[in-house]
């Protein structure tokens, strides 16, 4: 019978003398140290707003660059500028709607100073 089976090791090839059976240091939950200063709470709403904004900017930049490049490749420079104009108009409309909704969110948010 192999030594690991006879000793009751958890995994094949592990023995009580192997490094995997030595006592491992237990890390605190979430990487926090007992002596470290407490972390500031994360504002999830602000994080979501930043993530949404960055995704929108990146998406429109990608559409302008990749879309413009593909239009230029297949249809020429004049068509690329027209495509940019159309995409910019769509971004302007989207920004207007986003701005109105954002203002409504700010106005409807409960205020702590009242």
N, C-alpha and C positions, 0 to 999 in steps of 0.2 A: 504494500500500500504506500502511495507517495506520502512524503513528509507533510505536505500541506493539507491533505485529507485527514491524516491521522491527528494533526494538531487542531483541526477544526477551523482552518483559515477561511476567510470569506471569499477569496478569489483564487482561481487556479494559479499556482506558482507563488502565492503569498505564504509566508511562514511567519511565526511570531518574531523572528529575527529580522524580517525584511523591513525596509524603511516605510512601507505603506502601513505597517502596524504600529509605528511609533506614534506617540501622542502628538497631534497636530495643534497648532495654535488656533484657537477659535477667535474669529474676527467679530467685532461688534456688528450689530444690525446696521445696515445702510452705510457701512464704512465709517461710522462715527466712533470716535475715541472717547473713553470715559473722562479723560482730562481735557479734551478739546472744548473750546467755546461752543455754545449751541449755535446751530445754523439758523439763518433768517428764514422765515417761511417763504415758500414760493408762491407768487401771485399767478395763479393759473390763467386768470382772465387776460392779464397783460401778456403772458406767454403765448396764448392762443391768438391774440391780436397781432403780435409781432410775427408769428408763424404765418398767419393768413396773409399779412401784408407782404412778407418776403416771398411767399409762394406766388402771389399775384404778380408782383414785379418780375420775378424770374420767369413766369409763364409768358407774360407779354414780351419780355426781352427775347425769350427763346422764339416766340412766334415772329417777332420782327426780324431777327437775325437768320434763323433757319428758313422761315417762310420767304423772306426777302431774297435770300440766297438761291432758293429753289426757283422762285419766279424769275430771277435774273438769269439763271442757267437755261431755263426753257423758253422764256419769252423776251428777254432783253432788259436793258437798263431802264427804259421808259416805263415798262410794265412794273418793274420793281418799285419805282418811286410811286406809282399809282397804288400798288399794293400796300406800301407803307402808309400812304395817305388814308386809305380805307381802314387799315388796322389802327392807325392813330385816332381816327374818328370813333371807332368802336371802343378804344381804350378811354377816350374822353367821355363817351356816354356811360361806360361802366364806372368811371371815377365819379361822375356826377351822381349816379344812383348810390354808389357806396358812400359818398360824402353825406347825402341826405339821410341814409340809414344810420350812419355813424353819429350825426347830430341828434337824431331821434333817440339813439341809445344814451348819449350823454345827457340830454335833457330829461329822460325818464329815469335815470339812475338815482337811487336814494342818496341823499346828502347826509353826511355825518355831522355837519355843523348845525343842523336844525334841531 
